[in-house]
Amino acid sequence: MNLTKTHKTLQLQIEFTTYCNLRCIYCCTLSSDHKRRSIDLNAFDSYISELVSRKLQYVSICGYGEVTTVKNWQNYCNKLIDLGINLQVTSNLAKELTEEEVDTFSRCTHLNVSCDTVDLELFKYFRKGADFKTLLYNITMIRALAYKNKRLPPQITFFCVVTDRNVFQLNDLVSLALSIGVKHFHFCNFCKHDIEESAEINPIADMSTEHLVKIEGYFQTLFSLIEQAGGWYHYDFNLLEDIKQKLNENSSKKSEIKDSNTKDTSPTISQRRKTRDCLLPWSYIYISSNGEVRPCCILFHPVGNVTGGETIDSIINNEQMLILRNQLLEGNLKAECLSCPEAGWITIEELKRKVEEYILTDNQATDNYLKHRQNFVEYQYDPLELQRSFGGLIDENQVLKKELESVKVDLKNIKSKFYYKIIFKIGDLYRKAKRA
């Protein structure tokens, strides 16, 4: 079997624009070489049509700009939702949204929101041009409209850049978020750019040894708070790994940070026969605002350009993509893959097994893909909330009601904190009920 070719692309990430309505002090868009541009959306329908034929299931609209600055952005999102595609949008929610925009956000599957602190002044300092109160109001209106229209609200994830200025305020941020129905968190490690505005903030790994020791226990307490509330968290692998390495350097003792999410991201002698646990070159493409196509958000060298007459199908299985997949399958990794902060390590044999499974078995491959990209499609809704949101609508349809009964049994018996199959079953039933 040829494992270097793929006949399906489950996920598209597309950057609508690099323009933004804020000037966040640690964003690389403030650098002098940042180019401001927007994608030509005249060909949007053809991109989606081609990808739907390749079994497209998820679209993520995000990039270096703010999607709500694009004229009629919601119309393109609504097209995707109407096709039954799971849509994730990343936004700063800094502007006063129109009713149409609130409605579109309320129909999304996922909504990623940039939020680092509940301190009003520090929030304005970090995200210049934004107001924390506006963000809270928008979130409340989005969730309220979803419930009003008998829809499950989007899964909202707070993306938080962790620095020395806000690290010990994260407990307050998480507590407030949980109180408004936000149960998902992604903690990002601050990367210092050559930007004057961010000169006064630093990565947490640069803090004193006394603070670093305190941070270890602080994060464990924070994670426990999220878990106890039925939430989910993810963090950049190097966020806590950098602290561990710094403490090792200072004390020559092994850190005791113990968490399943913390993974070694650098190869060792024992990892010579290993490769990255990554299916993205088979299952995902990224289209930037200038039309460049990339195999992931880490590899910046494009493998094609949709504005140059190339079809998406031809790009996905072109020579560059075949070489990249083969490198992963052989463990002969590019420098960017070696230093990837996202994917963990896996044996070459195990990756080959996953790729073969992905190519041959649609349903099982989809499950494995979801687990691999948990920061994109991980669900954590309370089963009772699911039944409240979907049950009434579906119960009006006797055929769908019978299907729902079997799903409810699964909901009662499920023990894992991940509801992949159950959620998608109910989501499909919901869409059928809407059409009926």
PyMOL commands that set and color helices and strands:
alter all, ss='L'
color gray80, all
select helices_A, chain A and resi 28-30+41-52+67-69+73-82+99-107+120-126+132-148+167-179+196-198+204-206+209-228+237-251+269-271+280-283+306-308+312-316+319-330+335-338+348-360+362-372+374-377+383-395+398-413+420-435
alter helices_A, ss='H'
color red, helices_A
select strands_A, chain A and resi 11-14+23-24+58-61+86-91+110-114+127-128+155-162+184-189+232-235+274-276+284-287+292-294+304-305+345-347
alter strands_A, ss='S'
color yellow, strands_A
deselect
rebuild
show_as cartoon
